[in-house]
Amino acid sequence: MSWQVYCQEFLGCSDQAAQIILKDNLNRPDLLTFYDWGGWLIWNYPQIKPSIDGRMHLWRDETGYSAFKNYYPYEQDWKDIEESPYNTVLIGKFKPLYDELVVLSEEGKWKLLYEDNNAALFVRNKNVQK
């Protein structure tokens, strides 16, 4: 099975969104990427450092920091993305965070840069105060 088939059939990832991240220089530490797409990004777009991938729910550093514990509440919209350090979000359209970012975009706080059947890419509107 190729990454392309796996992505289309099971993960719903988006080559177009990844290409926009690269083209628009959005690959920065303030990029939040969807958990399920981490491995796909690593293999297919090694220039993009995902904020989390499918192995990180098992990982803690020497201080006890857990990337998954930090990430998951944002994905589920349990923690307010407005209060986060993230200014760019690549998310699956079926996640609660997608719905929240749509609302925030309608309020002018975020901008929808790209959307397809599976993914959406949002950037924080820098003109709006956090």
N, C-alpha and C positions, 0 to 999 in steps of 0.2 A: 504494500500500500504506500502510495506517495503522500507527502505532506499536503499536496493540493487536494487529493481525495479525502484524506483524514480531516482536513480543515473544512471542506465543503460539506461532507457527510455528517461529521460528528461535532466539530467545534464551532462552526459558524464564524470563523475569523474573516478578516478583510485585508486582502493585499492592498487595495486602494487606500485604506486608512493608514496602513504602515508606510506606504509610499509618500503620503502627505506629511506624516511625521518627519520623514527624512528631508523632503523637499522644502518644508517650511522651518527647518531647524528646531523642531519641537522636542528633540531627544535630549532632555535635560533632567536633572534630579527632581524637578517638580512635575514630572510626567507620571500619572497613575495609569497603569495598564491592567487589563482584566486578567485575573488569576489563570483561567483556563488557556489563555493564549501565550503564556510565558515561554513554554518550550517551543512553540511554533515560531515566536519572534526570535528566540535565540538561534534556532537552526536556519531560518529563512532571512532574517534581517539582523545579522550579528552587530550591526552598527547601533541598533536600538537596545538599550539596556532596560529590560522590563522591571517594573517595580516589584513584581512578585511572579513566581512560576509555581508549577504544580508540586514541587518538592519542598517549598518553603514552609508549608504548614508543619513540617517536622523539625525545622531549624531554629535554634536560638543562639545568640552570640554569648560571649563570656559575661556580659552584663545582664543577661536574661531577656534582651530585646527579641521580640518575635515579629518578623515582617508580616506574617499572616494575622496575628492579633492586632497589629496596627492597621492592616489593609481591610480585613473583612467587614468591620463595622461601617466603613465608608461604602463598600459595594452594596451592602444591605440597606443603606440609608439610615442606619442607627446613629451614626455620627454625622454631623453637619459638614458637608463638603466645603461650605463657606468658611468654616473654622480650620480647614486643613492647610497644609503647606503646598498642596497641589494646584497648579495653574492650568494644566492640560490633562484631560481624561479621555482614554480610549476604553470604551465599555460595550458590553453586549446589550442589545436593545431589550432583552428580557430580564435585566437586573433592575432592582429598585432604584439604584443610583441613576440609571438612564431617565426614569420618569421624573426624578427630582431635578436633573439637569435640564430637561425640557422646560419645566416650570421656571427655573432660574434664567433660562435663555429668554423666555417670554417676558420676564421682568427686567431684562437687559443686563443681568449680572454675569451671564456667560453667553458665549456665542457658539452655535452649532457650526463647525467647519465642514463636516462631512457626515453623511449618513447613507447606509445601504440597508439591505434586508436584515443584516445581522449585527452591524456595528455602528457606533456613532463616535465621533471625535469632537470634543468640546474644548474651548479655551476660555479662561476667566477673562472677563472684560476688565482691563486694567483701569478704566476710567471710573469704575464703580468701587467705592470703598468697601473693604471687608467688614 
